[in-house]
Amino acid sequence: MTDGLEVRPATPLDEPALLRLQLELRDHHRFLEPENPRYGVEREEWQRLLRESLQRDDRRFLVATFGGPYAASFSFRSFQNRGG
């Protein structure tokens, strides 16, 4: 039984939706922190950074959908334990 929520690994086909979501979040945070240079990054650069992140072996992106449309995304990096 499912409640309509699906969480799955992102694929390259998810890039446009991920970019759209990240740009909306960027704009929201730009309003909150207008002096923060992170939120001044233009769309093309943001897209380049996202594409590079999606291709990295140490980064994972998950997307959540609810009945079809995207509801959220999550990314995380994996680190190797270097001892100590």
HELIX and SHEET records of a PDB file:
HELIX    1   1 PRO A   12  ASP A   14  5                                   3    
HELIX    2   2 GLU A   15  LEU A   32  1                                  18    
HELIX    3   3 PRO A   37  GLY A   40  5                                   4    
HELIX    4   4 ARG A   43  GLN A   55  1                                  13    
SHEET    1   A 3 LEU A   5  PRO A   9  0                                        
SHEET    2   A 3 ARG A  59  PHE A  66 -1                                        
SHEET    3   A 3 TYR A  70  ARG A  77 -1                                        
END                                                                             
